[in-house]
Amino acid sequence: MTDTVLLFRDDPYLSTAEARVTGLTPEGGIILDRTVFYATGGGQPGDIGRLERADGSMIEIATAVYGGSKSEIVHVPTAGSAPPEIGETVVAHLDWPVRHRHMRIHTGLHLLTVAVPYPVTGGRIGAEEGHLDFDIDGPIPAKEEIDARLAEMIAADHPVTTEWITDDELLANPGLVKTMSVKPPMGSGRVRLVRIGDIDLQPCGGTHVQSTAEIGALAVSKIENKGKQNRRIRIRFA
């Protein structure tokens, strides 16, 4: 099976692309030679959307997941969908409004790690809100303090860019990794970093907006106690 070209990695704003069906899984999943669909990973849900066939009919895609490797993405159709033929050309269409909200929340969660500078033990991204779990030994920052810091960073309109380093460079700079439970993907020889202006730099394979102002207003919706030192901080669109 050939690898899937991950178009979203170079251009997260690409919402449609022509592709060729290269395989079908026993469960009915569809493998393409290239895709704009982000696969579930790193707390970010797989994209939803549809595949348009030559006759104009649509195959609704409920999610996307990784297959046998991180270079193979399986597009999971809704129940009852007729499978395409191997070798068939389709046009992949994202549900762009949902993807864009994921991008905004995801970038906002990176800002949350700046506003709350403690080790991250877990997290989740959604289209309406997201959360991070922090290992906090001591007083928890006040909601109003976090809101103000997020608003300041968003208004500053910091550029959001990506770059790559080698596995060895990451191992030599362990402070770049903020997450305790999710380790950056290594083994291919290089690791992708997401940089937000001069305020944040960390490994991440997810999709992000191109500047913090594009996130829009965010607010802390809830701070929860999830253990002796584990605190869950939820953010939502204000």
Order of alpha helices (4+ residues) and beta strands (2+ residues): beta-alpha-beta-beta-beta-beta-beta-beta-beta-alpha-beta-beta-alpha-beta-alpha-beta-beta-beta-beta
